[in-house]
């Protein structure tokens, strides 16, 4: 887990998170549905999607994209399809396509949350600093007493309203 020591560290982590989701969105948006010239579907599962691979491993069905990440090198991103019956019918591929679109929508939602967090992070951290300073003062005060554990626990109950 990446440690955060400064506001810049927090911003950098949020920026990486936004990039993480954007890379996945881009990879899944590159997945295209392919049809025969007559508009039908291919019997081979993998021929029905371009830029993705349909896999069945150990009774687990999934569709996978592989892409180059700015931070992790080449990686795979999977969507599990165990709720979809692989019967080679048009409905199977429609369900897979819907699942891909749902995954893209989820990634977009999380990316927007992180973008908003990136905009607000400095304010949020600056709002926490006085609270953290007060806790530091409470701990220093508790160290001066002989029964530190119970004194600290009393301060926490009184000031933080927990325990």
N, C-alpha and C positions, 0 to 999 in steps of 0.2 A: 504494500500500500504506500502510495506516495505521501510523504510528509508535507504539511503546510506550515510554514513558519512566518510568512509575511503576506501582506495583501497581494503582492505581485505573484507569490506562489499560488494563492487561491485563484487569481485571475488566469494564470497559466493553466491550471488544472481545468477550469471551466472552459477555456478556449480549446483545450485538447478534447474535452467532452463534446463540444459542438462539432469539431472536426470528425470525431469518432462517428457520430450519427450521420453527418453529411456524407462521409465515405460510404456508409452502408446504404443510404438512400440512393446515391448515385449508382452503386453496384446493382441494386434491385431494379432500378429504373431501366437499366440496360437489358434486363431479361425481356425477351420478346417472344410472343406466341408465334409459332410457325405452322402453316397449313400446307397440305398438298395443293397442287395446281388446281385440282377440282374442288378445293375448299374442305376436303375431308381431313381426318386426323391420321397420323402415322401410327402404325402398330408398335413400333419401338418407342418406348416412353420418352427417351432422351431427345428424339428428333422433333418433339412437339414444342420444345423450348430452346431458344438460342441464348447463349451466355450463361447457362445454368445447367446443372446436372441433377437428374432425379436418381436417388439412391435408395436401395433397400439393404440395410445392414442389420443382421441379428433381429429381424422382424420389426425394424424401425424404418419407416418411410420418411424421407426428407428430400427437400430440394436445396441445392447448395450453389452459392456463388463464390468464386475465388477472385480476390482483387488485391492490389498493392495498397497498403496502408502507409500513411506518412510516418507513423510511429512504430508500427509492428511488423513491417515487411509484408510478405504475402500471407494473407489469412483467408480462412473460410468462414462464411456466415451461413447458417442453416435455418430453414423453417421446417419444423416437424409436421408431418402430414398423416399421423396415425389415425386421425378421425376421417380420413378420406380413403374410400375403397378403390384400389387400383384395378379397375375392371376394363380399362381401355376405351371407355365411352366418352363422348363429348362432355358430359356432366363432370367427369373426373377432372378434366383439364380446366373447365370453367371454375371448379371449386379451388383448384391450385392457384389459378390466376387471382381469384378473390382473396385468397390467403396472402399472396404476395402484396396486393394492394393494401390489405389491412396492416401488414408488417411495415410497409412504407409509411402509412398514416401514423402508426405508433412511433416510428423513429422520428418523424417530423414533429410530433407532439413533444417528445422528450427533448429534441433539439431546441424547440421554442422555449421550453422550460429552462434549459441551460442558458440560452441566449438572454432571457429575462434575468436569470440569476447573475450572469456576467455583468449586466448593466447595474444591478443593485448590490453586488457583493461588497463594494467598498463602504457603502452606507450601512449595510448590515454589520460588517465587522466593526466599523467605528461606533455603532450603537452598542455593541457588546463590550467594548473596552472598559467603560466605567463599571459595568457589572462585574467583570473579571477582576478589576482593581479592588472592588469592595470585598470580593471573596478572598483575595490575597491578604487584605488587611485583617480579615476575620481569622484567617489561618495564622498569621503572625501573632495576633492577640492570643489565640488559643495556645500557641507554643510557650507563652509566658506563664501559663497556669500549670499546676502540677498534674492535673488529671486531663491531659490534652484530648484524649479520645472522647470522653463524655462532654467536655466543653465544646469541642468542635461539632459534635453531634447536636448539641443544644443550639448552637449558632445556625447550623444548617436547618434545623426544624423551625427556628424563629424567623430567619431571613428568607429562606428558599421555600418554605411551606411544603417540605417533603419529609418522608420517613414516617 
